[in-house]
Each structure stands twice: as structure tokens, then as C-alpha cells.
Amino acid sequence: MSLADLMMPLARCLDPERAHRLAIQALRLGLVPRPKRAVSDRILQSEVFGITFPNPIGLAAGFDKSAEVPTQLLGLGCGFVEIGTLTPRPQAGNPKPRVFRLPEDQAAINRYGFNNDGLEVGLGRLRDRDRNAGIVGINVGINKDSADQAGDYAEAIRQSAALADYLTVNVSSPNTPGLRDLQAADQLDGLLDAVVEARDAVTKETARPPILLKIAPDLSRDMVSEILDIAVARRVSGVIVANTTITRPAGLKSQNSGEAGGLSGAPLFALSTQVLAWAHIAAAGRIAIVGAGGVDGPETAYAKIRAGASLVQLYTALIYKGPGLFTTIIDGLGERLRRDGYNNVANAVGVDAAKWADGSSG
Ligand SMILES: Cc1cc2nc3c(=O)[nH]c(=O)nc-3n(C[C@H](O)[C@H](O)[C@H](O)COP(=O)(O)O)c2cc1C
């Protein structure tokens, strides 16, 4: 049993925001042990939007909002880490308490409201990092009181582009009033035009980080198709499906399920995987889809890939299963791909998309 395994039950006695801070400190101080062996398996290596990923399992945005420990997180064995959401100016976020565990549902509800140290401080930390340590995406958003939303996203992209392996435009947090409205076609088109132009203005063609768009799971199939068409037309390289949900799926058991905010974890799995399949089908191979929502082990990670995800991200399951989860998933995913006769993870992407899209899988 590792020190991290011993600390997990202790951390669960603390309120979740303090436990989160403690986890960041423990990572910073090197108290979270790295896997004892190299986590590389050729079957899991694939090229997605021009980047070679050592494995397809990443840490989703929101854990390391201000880029305090990206290199330590990469050391846990994940294939990539997404830091952020960073906003142009530092922001305190909503009043506490603002994050809640739903243990009986293996879920969480958060209404953090983009608390972060701001772009200048966050990017300052990334400037010192060893770029060879692994793939780091920068997820950007806007301040609650932004007076020029598209302009602020463009500025955030301009500042981040040189330091990012990829960039994520987050228009799907439920905790910034009006943010999700930017997913509507008329707004999204201008926004994506502005961010792609901003990236191109500050980078040479040979060193241009791909831009991804992160969407909500609370969208109709028609809206998802429309978003995908706009993303392709505006030269966005991928879409992350999905952020947290403002819905409350039937059957939630935990006392905290009535809290306001975005729901993540196991109850988000089926909903977000169906939307992922819609996105994969609408993309029709033109751009890649990243799947997030309720991944908690090899089986759910494999299901995301089969539903259409070229890459997978997770966050909430780490709260319940601890940092060894990445190596558990990586090992189990390799086994499942070999069992089913695939020689590379890329060949399994989307094989069950039709089933997930019509709701007959899962
Ligand atoms: C506490 C918490 C904070 C989050 N903060 C962010 C954020 O700042 N930006 C973002 O794009 N997503 C954020 N997310 C959403 C996650 O990145 C992810 O899309 C979502 O939780 C679904 O994955 P999961 O079920 O594995 O947690 C947050 C999620 C949680 C649980």
C-alpha cells in the first residue's frame, strides 16, 4: 500500500476543496509516488491532431486550474494533462462551499465559478516547465465580468499559444452565467474565427498548437451536428465532449444531489457517451473527438473509445479511486484491445458509435 493509498481515506474526511488543495500540495512536494515501471505500451500510442500521444488517457481540466503541478501529474502515467480553466484576470470564484461529493453515486457537483490565478501567473509557471516531460493542453475561459467575450478568448489564446501543446476553448462551464450561450451557432462562428486568427497571428505554421472546443453534454443532436460543422469550417482540430451536466439523472442517491452546479462522475457517463457518439458521427473523420464524463476504469475508458473518442479524459473518479487509476486504466485498456484483436487503439475508435448514438448501448 502506498502513501497515496493511505492518504485517500484521510482526505475523504476533509471537505472536498481542502482535500483538493492537499492533493496539489502532496504532488508539489513529491509525496505522491510515481508508477514503479514505465507506462508505455505501443498499442496505446496514437497520433491525434498532429500530436503523438503515449496513451489516450488524460487528466481533464479543473484539477490543476492554475498550472501548479502539470509535470508531477504527467508522472502518474497519464498520456496528457489539461490545465485550466485559466481566465485573463485572476478570479476568486463563487462563495464556499462550492464543491460537493456524492459518494453513493461516485459523483461530484461543483460550482467553483472559474477560481484561478489568472493567465499571467498560470502561464508564468508553464514557462519554466520541461516541455519534454509530456503533453500539456491549456484550457482558457473568460472572467465573469467580461465586457468583450470573443475578444477576451482571443487574447487568452494569443498569450497561451506558444506554451501549449494544444489549446482548449471552454464554452461549457455551467458556473459562469451566459457562457454556454456561446455554443449557439451565431455566437460560436465568430468566436472560433477570432480564436483561430489569434493563434495564427502569434505562431508560425510549423509550431501551431491545435485548438479544441469543449462542449456541454446538455445539447440536442441537431445542436451537436451544427457545432461540429462550424468547428470544421473554422479549422478547429477537435471537440471535447463533455463538461459537467446541469441535469440530474434519475436515481441519484446522495444527500448533496440537490446542490446547484455541474454534475460529474458516474451518473454523467451514459449521457456524455451518447453525445460523444453524436459528435463522432457528425465529425465523419474530419476532426477528432475527446471523450470525458464518468470514466472510472478500463471498461468505461474502452467504451468511450468504442463510442468515438480518439482520446479520453477523467477527473471525478480520481477523487474516489486515487492516483493509481491511470495505470489501472492503461493496463486494462491494452488487455481489452488485444483481446478484441486490435493492433492499435486508433482502430477501435467509433466501432460502437451507431449503438451509442441511438441509445441502444450502455
Ligand atoms: C471540481 C471540478 C472542477 C472542474 N473545473 C473545470 C474547469 O475549470 N474547466 C473545464 O473545462 N472543466 C472543468 N471540469 C469538468 C471536467 O474537466 C470534466 O469535463 C467533467 O468533470 C467530466 O469528467 P469526469 O466525470 O471524469 O469528472 C471540472 C470538474 C470538476 C469535478
PDBQT file of the ligand as one rigid body, heavy atoms in Angstrom, charges set to zero:
ROOT
HETATM    1  C1  LIG A 401     -14.316  20.018  -9.326  1.00  0.00    +0.000 C 
HETATM    2  C2  LIG A 401     -14.342  20.137 -10.817  1.00  0.00    +0.000 A 
HETATM    3  C3  LIG A 401     -13.843  21.292 -11.431  1.00  0.00    +0.000 A 
HETATM    4  C4  LIG A 401     -13.869  21.431 -12.816  1.00  0.00    +0.000 A 
HETATM    5  N1  LIG A 401     -13.359  22.549 -13.411  1.00  0.00    +0.000 NA
HETATM    6  C5  LIG A 401     -13.302  22.634 -14.764  1.00  0.00    +0.000 A 
HETATM    7  C6  LIG A 401     -12.703  23.755 -15.397  1.00  0.00    +0.000 A 
HETATM    8  O1  LIG A 401     -12.176  24.663 -14.764  1.00  0.00    +0.000 OA
HETATM    9  N2  LIG A 401     -12.711  23.787 -16.767  1.00  0.00    +0.000 N 
HETATM   10  C7  LIG A 401     -13.256  22.790 -17.531  1.00  0.00    +0.000 A 
HETATM   11  O2  LIG A 401     -13.217  22.863 -18.766  1.00  0.00    +0.000 OA
HETATM   12  N3  LIG A 401     -13.813  21.699 -16.947  1.00  0.00    +0.000 NA
HETATM   13  C8  LIG A 401     -13.845  21.607 -15.591  1.00  0.00    +0.000 A 
HETATM   14  N4  LIG A 401     -14.401  20.491 -15.007  1.00  0.00    +0.000 N 
HETATM   15  C9  LIG A 401     -15.025  19.449 -15.867  1.00  0.00    +0.000 C 
HETATM   16  C10 LIG A 401     -14.082  18.272 -16.141  1.00  0.00    +0.000 C 
HETATM   17  O3  LIG A 401     -12.962  18.697 -16.875  1.00  0.00    +0.000 OA
HETATM   18  C11 LIG A 401     -14.813  17.163 -16.940  1.00  0.00    +0.000 C 
HETATM   19  O4  LIG A 401     -15.164  17.670 -18.209  1.00  0.00    +0.000 OA
HETATM   20  C12 LIG A 401     -16.061  16.646 -16.253  1.00  0.00    +0.000 C 
HETATM   21  O5  LIG A 401     -15.908  16.630 -14.851  1.00  0.00    +0.000 OA
HETATM   22  C13 LIG A 401     -16.456  15.246 -16.703  1.00  0.00    +0.000 C 
HETATM   23  O6  LIG A 401     -15.441  14.289 -16.395  1.00  0.00    +0.000 OA
HETATM   24  P1  LIG A 401     -15.469  13.367 -15.063  1.00  0.00    +0.000 P 
HETATM   25  O7  LIG A 401     -16.851  12.773 -14.975  1.00  0.00    +0.000 OA
HETATM   26  O8  LIG A 401     -14.399  12.361 -15.282  1.00  0.00    +0.000 OA
HETATM   27  O9  LIG A 401     -15.158  14.266 -13.929  1.00  0.00    +0.000 OA
HETATM   28  C14 LIG A 401     -14.398  20.359 -13.613  1.00  0.00    +0.000 A 
HETATM   29  C15 LIG A 401     -14.879  19.209 -12.984  1.00  0.00    +0.000 A 
HETATM   30  C16 LIG A 401     -14.848  19.077 -11.618  1.00  0.00    +0.000 A 
HETATM   31  C17 LIG A 401     -15.370  17.808 -10.978  1.00  0.00    +0.000 C 
ENDROOT
TORSDOF 0
